[in-house]
Every structure is written in C-alpha cells, then in structure tokens.
C-alpha cells in the first residue's frame, strides 16, 4: 500500500511552477513591494504612474494564489 503522504508529495511534484502556492505567493509579494516602492520614489513619473497598477496586480494575484492547495 502507498502512504497518503507519498501520494501528496508525488502530486505536488507534478504541478507546474505557476500552480504552486509558495513560489507564486512570493512573486505576488514582490509585485506588491515593487508597487509600493514605485509609489514613494520621487524621481521618475513613469514609475509613479504604474505603481497603482502594480500594487493592484500583486494584491489580486496574492488573493487568487492563496486559494491554491499547499
């Protein structure tokens, strides 16, 4: 008989990178941090212009990814 934990590990290894919870949460967190830094930098208007879009993208991605199984 196979162990349920071994089956879970095998299923986890088969998932593609973009469907794994851990790495995608890290990417979403980096997007949020980048948007925050872009918002509060005083030098380039282009970075400031896209900061809200970056923040919202990271937040929506984090909300979606947090529903993925571990």
CHARMM internal coordinates of N, CA and C (Angstrom, degrees):
IC EDIT
DIST 1 N 1 CA 1.4596
DIST 1 CA 1 C 1.5248
ANGL 1 N 1 CA 1 C 110.09
DIST 1 C 2 N 1.2844
ANGL 1 CA 1 C 2 N 114.60
DIHE 1 N 1 CA 1 C 2 N 148.78
DIST 2 N 2 CA 1.4566
ANGL 1 C 2 N 2 CA 118.57
DIHE 1 CA 1 C 2 N 2 CA 178.97
DIST 2 CA 2 C 1.5195
ANGL 2 N 2 CA 2 C 110.14
DIHE 1 C 2 N 2 CA 2 C -95.97
DIST 2 C 3 N 1.2723
ANGL 2 CA 2 C 3 N 113.71
DIHE 2 N 2 CA 2 C 3 N 148.46
DIST 3 N 3 CA 1.4533
ANGL 2 C 3 N 3 CA 121.95
DIHE 2 CA 2 C 3 N 3 CA -179.95
DIST 3 CA 3 C 1.5313
ANGL 3 N 3 CA 3 C 109.23
DIHE 2 C 3 N 3 CA 3 C -78.85
DIST 3 C 4 N 1.3382
ANGL 3 CA 3 C 4 N 119.38
DIHE 3 N 3 CA 3 C 4 N 136.49
DIST 4 N 4 CA 1.4758
ANGL 3 C 4 N 4 CA 120.17
DIHE 3 CA 3 C 4 N 4 CA 178.85
DIST 4 CA 4 C 1.5257
ANGL 4 N 4 CA 4 C 112.97
DIHE 3 C 4 N 4 CA 4 C -60.72
DIST 4 C 5 N 1.3264
ANGL 4 CA 4 C 5 N 116.55
DIHE 4 N 4 CA 4 C 5 N -30.84
DIST 5 N 5 CA 1.4670
ANGL 4 C 5 N 5 CA 118.94
DIHE 4 CA 4 C 5 N 5 CA 178.99
DIST 5 CA 5 C 1.5253
ANGL 5 N 5 CA 5 C 110.70
DIHE 4 C 5 N 5 CA 5 C -69.41
DIST 5 C 6 N 1.3385
ANGL 5 CA 5 C 6 N 116.45
DIHE 5 N 5 CA 5 C 6 N -36.25
DIST 6 N 6 CA 1.4624
ANGL 5 C 6 N 6 CA 119.24
DIHE 5 CA 5 C 6 N 6 CA 176.77
DIST 6 CA 6 C 1.5190
ANGL 6 N 6 CA 6 C 111.27
DIHE 5 C 6 N 6 CA 6 C -65.86
DIST 6 C 7 N 1.3269
ANGL 6 CA 6 C 7 N 116.54
DIHE 6 N 6 CA 6 C 7 N -37.11
DIST 7 N 7 CA 1.4652
ANGL 6 C 7 N 7 CA 120.32
DIHE 6 CA 6 C 7 N 7 CA 177.80
DIST 7 CA 7 C 1.5202
ANGL 7 N 7 CA 7 C 110.63
DIHE 6 C 7 N 7 CA 7 C -66.48
DIST 7 C 8 N 1.3248
ANGL 7 CA 7 C 8 N 116.95
DIHE 7 N 7 CA 7 C 8 N -38.96
DIST 8 N 8 CA 1.4669
ANGL 7 C 8 N 8 CA 120.72
DIHE 7 CA 7 C 8 N 8 CA 178.63
DIST 8 CA 8 C 1.5188
ANGL 8 N 8 CA 8 C 110.32
DIHE 7 C 8 N 8 CA 8 C -65.96
DIST 8 C 9 N 1.3459
ANGL 8 CA 8 C 9 N 116.98
DIHE 8 N 8 CA 8 C 9 N -40.27
DIST 9 N 9 CA 1.4620
ANGL 8 C 9 N 9 CA 120.40
DIHE 8 CA 8 C 9 N 9 CA 177.95
DIST 9 CA 9 C 1.5308
ANGL 9 N 9 CA 9 C 110.81
DIHE 8 C 9 N 9 CA 9 C -63.79
DIST 9 C 10 N 1.3188
ANGL 9 CA 9 C 10 N 116.64
DIHE 9 N 9 CA 9 C 10 N -41.61
DIST 10 N 10 CA 1.4617
ANGL 9 C 10 N 10 CA 120.76
DIHE 9 CA 9 C 10 N 10 CA 179.77
DIST 10 CA 10 C 1.5296
ANGL 10 N 10 CA 10 C 110.70
DIHE 9 C 10 N 10 CA 10 C -64.73
DIST 10 C 11 N 1.3291
ANGL 10 CA 10 C 11 N 117.39
DIHE 10 N 10 CA 10 C 11 N -40.06
DIST 11 N 11 CA 1.4663
ANGL 10 C 11 N 11 CA 120.91
DIHE 10 CA 10 C 11 N 11 CA 178.49
DIST 11 CA 11 C 1.5221
ANGL 11 N 11 CA 11 C 110.40
DIHE 10 C 11 N 11 CA 11 C -66.72
DIST 11 C 12 N 1.3224
ANGL 11 CA 11 C 12 N 116.98
DIHE 11 N 11 CA 11 C 12 N -36.46
DIST 12 N 12 CA 1.4597
ANGL 11 C 12 N 12 CA 121.20
DIHE 11 CA 11 C 12 N 12 CA -179.81
DIST 12 CA 12 C 1.5303
ANGL 12 N 12 CA 12 C 110.43
DIHE 11 C 12 N 12 CA 12 C -67.05
DIST 12 C 13 N 1.3250
ANGL 12 CA 12 C 13 N 117.12
DIHE 12 N 12 CA 12 C 13 N -38.16
DIST 13 N 13 CA 1.4656
ANGL 12 C 13 N 13 CA 120.77
DIHE 12 CA 12 C 13 N 13 CA -179.07
DIST 13 CA 13 C 1.5239
ANGL 13 N 13 CA 13 C 111.49
DIHE 12 C 13 N 13 CA 13 C -69.49
DIST 13 C 14 N 1.3133
ANGL 13 CA 13 C 14 N 117.50
DIHE 13 N 13 CA 13 C 14 N -26.92
DIST 14 N 14 CA 1.4573
ANGL 13 C 14 N 14 CA 121.03
DIHE 13 CA 13 C 14 N 14 CA -177.51
DIST 14 CA 14 C 1.5222
ANGL 14 N 14 CA 14 C 113.18
DIHE 13 C 14 N 14 CA 14 C -79.95
DIST 14 C 15 N 1.3300
ANGL 14 CA 14 C 15 N 117.29
DIHE 14 N 14 CA 14 C 15 N -17.81
DIST 15 N 15 CA 1.4693
ANGL 14 C 15 N 15 CA 119.55
DIHE 14 CA 14 C 15 N 15 CA -178.35
DIST 15 CA 15 C 1.5206
ANGL 15 N 15 CA 15 C 110.81
DIHE 14 C 15 N 15 CA 15 C -71.00
DIST 15 C 16 N 1.3209
ANGL 15 CA 15 C 16 N 117.39
DIHE 15 N 15 CA 15 C 16 N 138.79
DIST 16 N 16 CA 1.4715
ANGL 15 C 16 N 16 CA 119.62
DIHE 15 CA 15 C 16 N 16 CA 175.12
DIST 16 CA 16 C 1.5259
ANGL 16 N 16 CA 16 C 110.84
DIHE 15 C 16 N 16 CA 16 C -67.10
DIST 16 C 17 N 1.3150
ANGL 16 CA 16 C 17 N 114.75
DIHE 16 N 16 CA 16 C 17 N 162.64
DIST 17 N 17 CA 1.4676
ANGL 16 C 17 N 17 CA 121.01
DIHE 16 CA 16 C 17 N 17 CA -175.93
DIST 17 CA 17 C 1.5236
ANGL 17 N 17 CA 17 C 112.70
DIHE 16 C 17 N 17 CA 17 C -56.56
DIST 17 C 18 N 1.3303
ANGL 17 CA 17 C 18 N 117.31
DIHE 17 N 17 CA 17 C 18 N -41.05
DIST 18 N 18 CA 1.4643
ANGL 17 C 18 N 18 CA 120.07
DIHE 17 CA 17 C 18 N 18 CA -174.99
DIST 18 CA 18 C 1.5254
ANGL 18 N 18 CA 18 C 113.00
DIHE 17 C 18 N 18 CA 18 C -77.25
DIST 18 C 19 N 1.3332
ANGL 18 CA 18 C 19 N 118.25
DIHE 18 N 18 CA 18 C 19 N -1.82
DIST 19 N 19 CA 1.4625
ANGL 18 C 19 N 19 CA 120.80
DIHE 18 CA 18 C 19 N 19 CA 175.35
DIST 19 CA 19 C 1.5223
ANGL 19 N 19 CA 19 C 112.33
DIHE 18 C 19 N 19 CA 19 C -110.19
DIST 19 C 20 N 1.3100
ANGL 19 CA 19 C 20 N 117.25
DIHE 19 N 19 CA 19 C 20 N 7.94
DIST 20 N 20 CA 1.4580
ANGL 19 C 20 N 20 CA 120.94
DIHE 19 CA 19 C 20 N 20 CA 177.70
DIST 20 CA 20 C 1.5167
ANGL 20 N 20 CA 20 C 109.61
DIHE 19 C 20 N 20 CA 20 C -92.07
DIST 20 C 21 N 1.3017
ANGL 20 CA 20 C 21 N 116.56
DIHE 20 N 20 CA 20 C 21 N 137.39
DIST 21 N 21 CA 1.4651
ANGL 20 C 21 N 21 CA 121.16
DIHE 20 CA 20 C 21 N 21 CA -173.55
DIST 21 CA 21 C 1.5284
ANGL 21 N 21 CA 21 C 112.66
DIHE 20 C 21 N 21 CA 21 C -69.43
DIST 21 C 22 N 1.3056
ANGL 21 CA 21 C 22 N 117.52
DIHE 21 N 21 CA 21 C 22 N -47.93
DIST 22 N 22 CA 1.4662
ANGL 21 C 22 N 22 CA 121.51
DIHE 21 CA 21 C 22 N 22 CA -174.56
DIST 22 CA 22 C 1.5210
ANGL 22 N 22 CA 22 C 113.79
DIHE 21 C 22 N 22 CA 22 C -58.88
DIST 22 C 23 N 1.3357
ANGL 22 CA 22 C 23 N 118.28
DIHE 22 N 22 CA 22 C 23 N -57.23
DIST 23 N 23 CA 1.4676
ANGL 22 C 23 N 23 CA 118.83
DIHE 22 CA 22 C 23 N 23 CA -178.61
DIST 23 CA 23 C 1.5275
ANGL 23 N 23 CA 23 C 113.29
DIHE 22 C 23 N 23 CA 23 C -63.13
DIST 23 C 24 N 1.3265
ANGL 23 CA 23 C 24 N 117.09
DIHE 23 N 23 CA 23 C 24 N -36.88
DIST 24 N 24 CA 1.4590
ANGL 23 C 24 N 24 CA 119.31
DIHE 23 CA 23 C 24 N 24 CA -178.98
DIST 24 CA 24 C 1.5315
ANGL 24 N 24 CA 24 C 111.83
DIHE 23 C 24 N 24 CA 24 C -71.05
DIST 24 C 25 N 1.3362
ANGL 24 CA 24 C 25 N 117.27
DIHE 24 N 24 CA 24 C 25 N -32.75
DIST 25 N 25 CA 1.4641
ANGL 24 C 25 N 25 CA 119.20
DIHE 24 CA 24 C 25 N 25 CA 174.14
DIST 25 CA 25 C 1.5195
ANGL 25 N 25 CA 25 C 110.29
DIHE 24 C 25 N 25 CA 25 C -64.92
DIST 25 C 26 N 1.3302
ANGL 25 CA 25 C 26 N 116.85
DIHE 25 N 25 CA 25 C 26 N -37.97
DIST 26 N 26 CA 1.4595
ANGL 25 C 26 N 26 CA 120.16
DIHE 25 CA 25 C 26 N 26 CA 177.77
DIST 26 CA 26 C 1.5263
ANGL 26 N 26 CA 26 C 111.26
DIHE 25 C 26 N 26 CA 26 C -64.59
DIST 26 C 27 N 1.3228
ANGL 26 CA 26 C 27 N 116.84
DIHE 26 N 26 CA 26 C 27 N -41.26
DIST 27 N 27 CA 1.4653
ANGL 26 C 27 N 27 CA 120.48
DIHE 26 CA 26 C 27 N 27 CA 178.40
DIST 27 CA 27 C 1.5261
ANGL 27 N 27 CA 27 C 110.34
DIHE 26 C 27 N 27 CA 27 C -64.24
DIST 27 C 28 N 1.3265
ANGL 27 CA 27 C 28 N 117.13
DIHE 27 N 27 CA 27 C 28 N -42.71
DIST 28 N 28 CA 1.4635
ANGL 27 C 28 N 28 CA 120.64
DIHE 27 CA 27 C 28 N 28 CA 178.87
DIST 28 CA 28 C 1.5270
ANGL 28 N 28 CA 28 C 110.69
DIHE 27 C 28 N 28 CA 28 C -63.04
DIST 28 C 29 N 1.3173
ANGL 28 CA 28 C 29 N 117.10
DIHE 28 N 28 CA 28 C 29 N -40.10
DIST 29 N 29 CA 1.4635
ANGL 28 C 29 N 29 CA 120.88
DIHE 28 CA 28 C 29 N 29 CA 178.84
DIST 29 CA 29 C 1.5245
ANGL 29 N 29 CA 29 C 111.08
DIHE 28 C 29 N 29 CA 29 C -64.94
DIST 29 C 30 N 1.3233
ANGL 29 CA 29 C 30 N 116.87
DIHE 29 N 29 CA 29 C 30 N -39.70
DIST 30 N 30 CA 1.4696
ANGL 29 C 30 N 30 CA 120.39
DIHE 29 CA 29 C 30 N 30 CA 177.65
DIST 30 CA 30 C 1.5286
ANGL 30 N 30 CA 30 C 110.36
DIHE 29 C 30 N 30 CA 30 C -64.78
DIST 30 C 31 N 1.3370
ANGL 30 CA 30 C 31 N 117.64
DIHE 30 N 30 CA 30 C 31 N -40.06
DIST 31 N 31 CA 1.4682
ANGL 30 C 31 N 31 CA 120.45
DIHE 30 CA 30 C 31 N 31 CA 177.61
DIST 31 CA 31 C 1.5278
ANGL 31 N 31 CA 31 C 111.03
DIHE 30 C 31 N 31 CA 31 C -62.56
DIST 31 C 32 N 1.3188
ANGL 31 CA 31 C 32 N 116.92
DIHE 31 N 31 CA 31 C 32 N -41.98
DIST 32 N 32 CA 1.4620
ANGL 31 C 32 N 32 CA 120.29
DIHE 31 CA 31 C 32 N 32 CA 178.73
DIST 32 CA 32 C 1.5283
ANGL 32 N 32 CA 32 C 110.31
DIHE 31 C 32 N 32 CA 32 C -63.92
DIST 32 C 33 N 1.3277
ANGL 32 CA 32 C 33 N 116.68
DIHE 32 N 32 CA 32 C 33 N -44.69
DIST 33 N 33 CA 1.4688
ANGL 32 C 33 N 33 CA 120.53
DIHE 32 CA 32 C 33 N 33 CA 179.80
DIST 33 CA 33 C 1.5302
ANGL 33 N 33 CA 33 C 111.20
DIHE 32 C 33 N 33 CA 33 C -63.85
DIST 33 C 34 N 1.3345
ANGL 33 CA 33 C 34 N 116.60
DIHE 33 N 33 CA 33 C 34 N -40.54
DIST 34 N 34 CA 1.4611
ANGL 33 C 34 N 34 CA 119.90
DIHE 33 CA 33 C 34 N 34 CA 178.77
DIST 34 CA 34 C 1.5270
ANGL 34 N 34 CA 34 C 110.89
DIHE 33 C 34 N 34 CA 34 C -65.05
DIST 34 C 35 N 1.3242
ANGL 34 CA 34 C 35 N 116.83
DIHE 34 N 34 CA 34 C 35 N -41.33
DIST 35 N 35 CA 1.4618
ANGL 34 C 35 N 35 CA 119.47
DIHE 34 CA 34 C 35 N 35 CA 177.15
DIST 35 CA 35 C 1.5153
ANGL 35 N 35 CA 35 C 112.16
DIHE 34 C 35 N 35 CA 35 C -63.24
DIST 35 C 36 N 1.3152
ANGL 35 CA 35 C 36 N 116.11
DIHE 35 N 35 CA 35 C 36 N -38.22
DIST 36 N 36 CA 1.4667
ANGL 35 C 36 N 36 CA 120.62
DIHE 35 CA 35 C 36 N 36 CA 177.95
DIST 36 CA 36 C 1.5266
ANGL 36 N 36 CA 36 C 111.07
DIHE 35 C 36 N 36 CA 36 C -64.50
DIST 36 C 37 N 1.3306
ANGL 36 CA 36 C 37 N 116.43
DIHE 36 N 36 CA 36 C 37 N -44.84
DIST 37 N 37 CA 1.4689
ANGL 36 C 37 N 37 CA 119.86
DIHE 36 CA 36 C 37 N 37 CA 178.58
DIST 37 CA 37 C 1.5242
ANGL 37 N 37 CA 37 C 111.35
DIHE 36 C 37 N 37 CA 37 C -65.69
DIST 37 C 38 N 1.3285
ANGL 37 CA 37 C 38 N 116.62
DIHE 37 N 37 CA 37 C 38 N -38.51
DIST 38 N 38 CA 1.4634
ANGL 37 C 38 N 38 CA 120.27
DIHE 37 CA 37 C 38 N 38 CA 178.30
DIST 38 CA 38 C 1.5260
ANGL 38 N 38 CA 38 C 111.01
DIHE 37 C 38 N 38 CA 38 C -64.00
DIST 38 C 39 N 1.3136
ANGL 38 CA 38 C 39 N 116.54
DIHE 38 N 38 CA 38 C 39 N -33.61
DIST 39 N 39 CA 1.4585
ANGL 38 C 39 N 39 CA 121.08
DIHE 38 CA 38 C 39 N 39 CA -178.41
DIST 39 CA 39 C 1.5272
ANGL 39 N 39 CA 39 C 111.96
DIHE 38 C 39 N 39 CA 39 C -68.59
DIST 39 C 40 N 1.3309
ANGL 39 CA 39 C 40 N 116.54
DIHE 39 N 39 CA 39 C 40 N -35.50
DIST 40 N 40 CA 1.4624
ANGL 39 C 40 N 40 CA 119.99
DIHE 39 CA 39 C 40 N 40 CA -173.16
DIST 40 CA 40 C 1.5198
ANGL 40 N 40 CA 40 C 114.84
DIHE 39 C 40 N 40 CA 40 C -104.68
DIST 40 C 41 N 1.3268
ANGL 40 CA 40 C 41 N 117.93
DIHE 40 N 40 CA 40 C 41 N 13.60
DIST 41 N 41 CA 1.4647
ANGL 40 C 41 N 41 CA 119.16
DIHE 40 CA 40 C 41 N 41 CA 175.20
DIST 41 CA 41 C 1.5271
ANGL 41 N 41 CA 41 C 108.84
DIHE 40 C 41 N 41 CA 41 C -91.71
DIST 41 C 42 N 1.3207
ANGL 41 CA 41 C 42 N 118.30
DIHE 41 N 41 CA 41 C 42 N 141.50
DIST 42 N 42 CA 1.4716
ANGL 41 C 42 N 42 CA 120.99
DIHE 41 CA 41 C 42 N 42 CA -174.40
DIST 42 CA 42 C 1.5289
ANGL 42 N 42 CA 42 C 115.29
DIHE 41 C 42 N 42 CA 42 C -98.19
DIST 42 C 43 N 1.3438
ANGL 42 CA 42 C 43 N 119.08
DIHE 42 N 42 CA 42 C 43 N 8.85
DIST 43 N 43 CA 1.4555
ANGL 42 C 43 N 43 CA 119.74
DIHE 42 CA 42 C 43 N 43 CA -168.02
DIST 43 CA 43 C 1.5195
ANGL 43 N 43 CA 43 C 115.18
DIHE 42 C 43 N 43 CA 43 C -100.71
DIST 43 C 44 N 1.3167
ANGL 43 CA 43 C 44 N 118.46
DIHE 43 N 43 CA 43 C 44 N -45.86
DIST 44 N 44 CA 1.4545
ANGL 43 C 44 N 44 CA 120.85
DIHE 43 CA 43 C 44 N 44 CA -173.29
DIST 44 CA 44 C 1.5216
ANGL 44 N 44 CA 44 C 111.15
DIHE 43 C 44 N 44 CA 44 C -116.62
DIST 44 C 45 N 1.3143
ANGL 44 CA 44 C 45 N 115.74
DIHE 44 N 44 CA 44 C 45 N 123.16
DIST 45 N 45 CA 1.4597
ANGL 44 C 45 N 45 CA 121.02
DIHE 44 CA 44 C 45 N 45 CA 179.76
DIST 45 CA 45 C 1.5260
ANGL 45 N 45 CA 45 C 111.59
DIHE 44 C 45 N 45 CA 45 C -67.23
DIST 45 C 46 N 1.3313
ANGL 45 CA 45 C 46 N 117.31
DIHE 45 N 45 CA 45 C 46 N -31.99
DIST 46 N 46 CA 1.4724
ANGL 45 C 46 N 46 CA 120.42
DIHE 45 CA 45 C 46 N 46 CA -179.80
DIST 46 CA 46 C 1.5317
ANGL 46 N 46 CA 46 C 110.95
DIHE 45 C 46 N 46 CA 46 C -63.46
DIST 46 C 47 N 1.3180
ANGL 46 CA 46 C 47 N 117.40
DIHE 46 N 46 CA 46 C 47 N -40.92
DIST 47 N 47 CA 1.4701
ANGL 46 C 47 N 47 CA 120.05
DIHE 46 CA 46 C 47 N 47 CA 177.47
DIST 47 CA 47 C 1.5173
ANGL 47 N 47 CA 47 C 110.46
DIHE 46 C 47 N 47 CA 47 C -64.92
DIST 47 C 48 N 1.3155
ANGL 47 CA 47 C 48 N 116.23
DIHE 47 N 47 CA 47 C 48 N -42.60
DIST 48 N 48 CA 1.4677
ANGL 47 C 48 N 48 CA 120.04
DIHE 47 CA 47 C 48 N 48 CA 178.67
DIST 48 CA 48 C 1.5306
ANGL 48 N 48 CA 48 C 110.88
DIHE 47 C 48 N 48 CA 48 C -62.93
DIST 48 C 49 N 1.3232
ANGL 48 CA 48 C 49 N 116.17
DIHE 48 N 48 CA 48 C 49 N -37.03
DIST 49 N 49 CA 1.4656
ANGL 48 C 49 N 49 CA 121.04
DIHE 48 CA 48 C 49 N 49 CA -178.48
DIST 49 CA 49 C 1.5289
ANGL 49 N 49 CA 49 C 112.08
DIHE 48 C 49 N 49 CA 49 C -61.75
DIST 49 C 50 N 1.3150
ANGL 49 CA 49 C 50 N 117.12
DIHE 49 N 49 CA 49 C 50 N -40.60
DIST 50 N 50 CA 1.4677
ANGL 49 C 50 N 50 CA 121.03
DIHE 49 CA 49 C 50 N 50 CA -176.59
DIST 50 CA 50 C 1.5233
ANGL 50 N 50 CA 50 C 113.65
DIHE 49 C 50 N 50 CA 50 C -95.01
DIST 50 C 51 N 1.3116
ANGL 50 CA 50 C 51 N 118.46
DIHE 50 N 50 CA 50 C 51 N 4.21
DIST 51 N 51 CA 1.4628
ANGL 50 C 51 N 51 CA 120.54
DIHE 50 CA 50 C 51 N 51 CA -176.62
DIST 51 CA 51 C 1.5286
ANGL 51 N 51 CA 51 C 112.44
DIHE 50 C 51 N 51 CA 51 C -66.41
DIST 51 C 52 N 1.3108
ANGL 51 CA 51 C 52 N 118.21
DIHE 51 N 51 CA 51 C 52 N -41.47
DIST 52 N 52 CA 1.4625
ANGL 51 C 52 N 52 CA 120.21
DIHE 51 CA 51 C 52 N 52 CA -179.58
DIST 52 CA 52 C 1.5238
ANGL 52 N 52 CA 52 C 110.93
DIHE 51 C 52 N 52 CA 52 C -66.42
DIST 52 C 53 N 1.3229
ANGL 52 CA 52 C 53 N 116.80
DIHE 52 N 52 CA 52 C 53 N -39.93
DIST 53 N 53 CA 1.4611
ANGL 52 C 53 N 53 CA 120.12
DIHE 52 CA 52 C 53 N 53 CA 177.17
DIST 53 CA 53 C 1.5315
ANGL 53 N 53 CA 53 C 110.89
DIHE 52 C 53 N 53 CA 53 C -62.52
DIST 53 C 54 N 1.3207
ANGL 53 CA 53 C 54 N 116.68
DIHE 53 N 53 CA 53 C 54 N -39.45
DIST 54 N 54 CA 1.4666
ANGL 53 C 54 N 54 CA 121.24
DIHE 53 CA 53 C 54 N 54 CA 178.53
DIST 54 CA 54 C 1.5299
ANGL 54 N 54 CA 54 C 110.90
DIHE 53 C 54 N 54 CA 54 C -66.64
DIST 54 C 55 N 1.3260
ANGL 54 CA 54 C 55 N 116.85
DIHE 54 N 54 CA 54 C 55 N -42.85
DIST 55 N 55 CA 1.4641
ANGL 54 C 55 N 55 CA 120.85
DIHE 54 CA 54 C 55 N 55 CA 177.61
DIST 55 CA 55 C 1.5254
ANGL 55 N 55 CA 55 C 111.38
DIHE 54 C 55 N 55 CA 55 C -61.57
DIST 55 C 56 N 1.3104
ANGL 55 CA 55 C 56 N 116.76
DIHE 55 N 55 CA 55 C 56 N -46.10
DIST 56 N 56 CA 1.4554
ANGL 55 C 56 N 56 CA 120.32
DIHE 55 CA 55 C 56 N 56 CA -179.21
DIST 56 CA 56 C 1.5208
ANGL 56 N 56 CA 56 C 112.04
DIHE 55 C 56 N 56 CA 56 C -66.61
DIST 56 C 57 N 1.3215
ANGL 56 CA 56 C 57 N 117.21
DIHE 56 N 56 CA 56 C 57 N -39.51
DIST 57 N 57 CA 1.4605
ANGL 56 C 57 N 57 CA 120.71
DIHE 56 CA 56 C 57 N 57 CA 177.97
DIST 57 CA 57 C 1.5245
ANGL 57 N 57 CA 57 C 110.86
DIHE 56 C 57 N 57 CA 57 C -62.29
DIST 57 C 58 N 1.3221
ANGL 57 CA 57 C 58 N 116.94
DIHE 57 N 57 CA 57 C 58 N -46.13
DIST 58 N 58 CA 1.4561
ANGL 57 C 58 N 58 CA 120.56
DIHE 57 CA 57 C 58 N 58 CA 178.74
DIST 58 CA 58 C 1.5113
ANGL 58 N 58 CA 58 C 112.30
DIHE 57 C 58 N 58 CA 58 C -63.64
DIST 58 C 59 N 1.3276
ANGL 58 CA 58 C 59 N 117.22
DIHE 58 N 58 CA 58 C 59 N -39.36
DIST 59 N 59 CA 1.4595
ANGL 58 C 59 N 59 CA 120.75
DIHE 58 CA 58 C 59 N 59 CA -179.69
DIST 59 CA 59 C 1.5253
ANGL 59 N 59 CA 59 C 111.41
DIHE 58 C 59 N 59 CA 59 C -67.29
DIST 59 C 60 N 1.3179
ANGL 59 CA 59 C 60 N 117.01
DIHE 59 N 59 CA 59 C 60 N -46.06
DIST 60 N 60 CA 1.4691
ANGL 59 C 60 N 60 CA 120.70
DIHE 59 CA 59 C 60 N 60 CA 178.90
DIST 60 CA 60 C 1.5278
ANGL 60 N 60 CA 60 C 110.04
DIHE 59 C 60 N 60 CA 60 C -63.70
DIST 60 C 61 N 1.3241
ANGL 60 CA 60 C 61 N 117.64
DIHE 60 N 60 CA 60 C 61 N -42.33
DIST 61 N 61 CA 1.4587
ANGL 60 C 61 N 61 CA 121.02
DIHE 60 CA 60 C 61 N 61 CA 177.82
DIST 61 CA 61 C 1.5194
ANGL 61 N 61 CA 61 C 110.93
DIHE 60 C 61 N 61 CA 61 C -61.00
DIST 61 C 62 N 1.3235
ANGL 61 CA 61 C 62 N 116.86
DIHE 61 N 61 CA 61 C 62 N -42.66
DIST 62 N 62 CA 1.4721
ANGL 61 C 62 N 62 CA 120.20
DIHE 61 CA 61 C 62 N 62 CA 179.57
DIST 62 CA 62 C 1.5216
ANGL 62 N 62 CA 62 C 111.39
DIHE 61 C 62 N 62 CA 62 C -63.70
DIST 62 C 63 N 1.3270
ANGL 62 CA 62 C 63 N 117.05
DIHE 62 N 62 CA 62 C 63 N -41.27
DIST 63 N 63 CA 1.4671
ANGL 62 C 63 N 63 CA 120.59
DIHE 62 CA 62 C 63 N 63 CA 178.97
DIST 63 CA 63 C 1.5269
ANGL 63 N 63 CA 63 C 110.30
DIHE 62 C 63 N 63 CA 63 C -62.90
DIST 63 C 64 N 1.3283
ANGL 63 CA 63 C 64 N 116.99
DIHE 63 N 63 CA 63 C 64 N -43.87
DIST 64 N 64 CA 1.4676
ANGL 63 C 64 N 64 CA 120.70
DIHE 63 CA 63 C 64 N 64 CA -179.42
DIST 64 CA 64 C 1.5259
ANGL 64 N 64 CA 64 C 110.89
DIHE 63 C 64 N 64 CA 64 C -66.92
DIST 64 C 65 N 1.3215
ANGL 64 CA 64 C 65 N 116.47
DIHE 64 N 64 CA 64 C 65 N -46.84
DIST 65 N 65 CA 1.4627
ANGL 64 C 65 N 65 CA 120.95
DIHE 64 CA 64 C 65 N 65 CA -176.12
DIST 65 CA 65 C 1.5315
ANGL 65 N 65 CA 65 C 111.15
DIHE 64 C 65 N 65 CA 65 C -67.35
DIST 65 C 66 N 1.3005
ANGL 65 CA 65 C 66 N 118.33
DIHE 65 N 65 CA 65 C 66 N -30.26
DIST 66 N 66 CA 1.4640
ANGL 65 C 66 N 66 CA 119.58
DIHE 65 CA 65 C 66 N 66 CA -179.08
DIST 66 CA 66 C 1.5280
ANGL 66 N 66 CA 66 C 111.88
DIHE 65 C 66 N 66 CA 66 C -66.88
DIST 66 C 67 N 1.3177
ANGL 66 CA 66 C 67 N 117.97
DIHE 66 N 66 CA 66 C 67 N -11.99
DIST 67 N 67 CA 1.4664
ANGL 66 C 67 N 67 CA 122.01
DIHE 66 CA 66 C 67 N 67 CA 176.90
DIST 67 CA 67 C 1.5305
ANGL 67 N 67 CA 67 C 112.09
DIHE 66 C 67 N 67 CA 67 C -88.64
DIST 67 C 68 N 1.3281
ANGL 67 CA 67 C 68 N 117.82
DIHE 67 N 67 CA 67 C 68 N -10.80
DIST 68 N 68 CA 1.4652
ANGL 67 C 68 N 68 CA 121.54
DIHE 67 CA 67 C 68 N 68 CA 179.54
DIST 68 CA 68 C 1.5213
ANGL 68 N 68 CA 68 C 109.87
DIHE 67 C 68 N 68 CA 68 C -67.03
DIST 68 C 69 N 1.3341
ANGL 68 CA 68 C 69 N 118.13
DIHE 68 N 68 CA 68 C 69 N 149.85
DIST 69 N 69 CA 1.4594
ANGL 68 C 69 N 69 CA 119.85
DIHE 68 CA 68 C 69 N 69 CA 175.47
DIST 69 CA 69 C 1.5358
ANGL 69 N 69 CA 69 C 110.23
DIHE 68 C 69 N 69 CA 69 C -70.78
DIST 69 C 70 N 1.3160
ANGL 69 CA 69 C 70 N 116.09
DIHE 69 N 69 CA 69 C 70 N 153.82
DIST 70 N 70 CA 1.4675
ANGL 69 C 70 N 70 CA 119.49
DIHE 69 CA 69 C 70 N 70 CA -179.31
DIST 70 CA 70 C 1.4877
ANGL 70 N 70 CA 70 C 112.72
DIHE 69 C 70 N 70 CA 70 C -79.25
END
COOR INIT
IC SEED 1 N 1 CA 1 C
IC BUILD
